[in-house]
């Protein structure tokens, strides 16, 4: 059996300048704080972050924005983090805003090996600029391409040694789909339990798609 446990220091070897990283969470809820701290401490720069939002200046992925580590953000909203808006307006960082349902579908497609999704959301607005428009049965759709990342950072409630995961309430949010849409997935769990402690029908994310689990003592 592959040993999946890593310390935060060992996990840092996956961080590099210019990479694309997906991070779970909704305004910081469900975001892995220790992994984000380790990413910040590593000093990597020019990151492209794909996330639901940029949380707050001191919560979630907000500190990565504040410290100038991010080149581009793909998110559904940025209003809770004024530094994101300031950097966007100043031309210091690119921000691509995507309707929330479209964003999660793009991520789902990336994890499922699909090329993209057809959606009517955004037709006739600035969202359609530069995109392919298809007409089916007299209705217009935008072709939204699938999204994938080099690395996914997710948070779970429980993980066993195989990487089987459960989530807690709203902290689940984007995490299960983000886990599928990256070349390497790292998980920070609130609790690490023995194999068999999670009932099979309670597993939300199977261990087969989890590359590494961050040790609690790291």
Secondary structure as GFF3:
##gff-version 3
##sequence-region A 1 218
A	DSSP	beta_strand	5	6	.	.	.	ID=ss1
A	DSSP	alpha_helix	8	11	.	.	.	ID=ss2
A	DSSP	three_ten_helix	12	14	.	.	.	ID=ss3
A	DSSP	beta_strand	20	23	.	.	.	ID=ss4
A	DSSP	alpha_helix	33	42	.	.	.	ID=ss5
A	DSSP	beta_strand	47	50	.	.	.	ID=ss6
A	DSSP	alpha_helix	62	66	.	.	.	ID=ss7
A	DSSP	beta_strand	70	75	.	.	.	ID=ss8
A	DSSP	alpha_helix	82	89	.	.	.	ID=ss9
A	DSSP	beta_strand	94	97	.	.	.	ID=ss10
A	DSSP	alpha_helix	100	112	.	.	.	ID=ss11
A	DSSP	beta_strand	116	119	.	.	.	ID=ss12
A	DSSP	three_ten_helix	126	128	.	.	.	ID=ss13
A	DSSP	beta_strand	133	136	.	.	.	ID=ss14
A	DSSP	beta_strand	139	145	.	.	.	ID=ss15
A	DSSP	beta_strand	149	160	.	.	.	ID=ss16
A	DSSP	beta_strand	165	166	.	.	.	ID=ss17
A	DSSP	three_ten_helix	169	172	.	.	.	ID=ss18
A	DSSP	alpha_helix	175	178	.	.	.	ID=ss19
A	DSSP	beta_strand	182	193	.	.	.	ID=ss20
A	DSSP	three_ten_helix	200	202	.	.	.	ID=ss21
A	DSSP	three_ten_helix	207	209	.	.	.	ID=ss22
A	DSSP	beta_strand	212	214	.	.	.	ID=ss23
###
